[in-house]
């Protein structure tokens, strides 16, 4: 390994997390194997090879599914609060490994160390949340229309839950799904992004300790580091009851259709195109911080990243000038160095997409007030560092309607709040939104049924950084899925209505008479 890796203590981190120079990408509990091709994980931070991974082949897939099916038969019999205890222990392990896992997230994915640690904190939080929920998997009871009958509903585990995740939240999204899936009595199979396989292997290694210490069936937690063909198998497989997919709208559309075709369930977390409305009554200081963090945090690679600012004409110039000034102060560089604000994009493909978007925007008439640029020279050798940029646009531009996973912020001017809300809603996606205002009427209108059409609508905070306690997800082309908090656990269970007759008669519902 290179000297640079040693400088940030990465070598020790990898060792602590059980990452070797060559890793096997299939794991069922503590059993590792792999028959597929070998891939390499490079860090966007410095371009160095972190480790190699032998991916899962077709034969591995069947083994994983069979072991998972077997494990489910056992695991579903463990009482839910006892399954909660397993998740509690995972949360404890994550506390223990937080520094290492956060650092690996930062190094393999490129987000700032603080955000890497924040992601692990989300994992810990969802574990705590799920422990509580494990004692509350409740259904309703209702009054039967028939005398001497009792009617109620209950929730049962589904079986195998397939989790397909994206590179941008390489560990948290797995935990949102697994923590809930497990307390509900399911077993999970995770297909992580091929861009961040080591984060997945590290999580599995941590979970394996819990499995071993509690003598649990190994198949409750599996990982398949594999290409999209194995992902497709998971999507098409009748034995996989629920597929939770996080990724692009393009792929999500296929996943959703394929899973529906076999009457499976899916949870979709697809693209966002999130806007902040900055009203005439906004606190401008707060608005600038919220907008800049939303746009450049995670180098614009969150599905909740702020992509559009819809600004009232009376404060437009002030906001614009202050944004330009704030962007001038941004420090772009190694995300493990906490003095930097912006790290690299995930890879050079993402850099190309950033450049393409800028080109396309310019062609459509976008006026860049902070120009974009691919950074070169010392510290930028990986070729993944870009300058966050800002452009004045019309909302109708094709590029503005599209989610580009990069730090490009679009400014749009408005006159009335109705117009601002219409602009905010006039995109195909519907994930996150916010309004900056100190005016109660404006805030309430924005949150009303005549307001934002997104799954998340905030007042006086930005579009990103949702807490795990609320249901997370969005409408329209974002896919309609919900993950993490609130009553989302219900997605991971099948619902059953039970009617019990404790009389010696058999009255039929709806007053139907059927005498023999
Ligand atoms: C994502 O970008 O895929 O709200 C998820 C946030 C995070 C989750 C983002 N809690 O920014």
Boltz pocket constraint, residues with backbone or C-beta under 6 A from the ligand:
constraints:
  - pocket:
      binder: B
      contacts: [[A, 122], [A, 168], [A, 169], [A, 246], [A, 301], [A, 302], [A, 303], [A, 304], [A, 305], [A, 463], [A, 464], [A, 465], [A, 466], [A, 467]]
      max_distance: 6.0
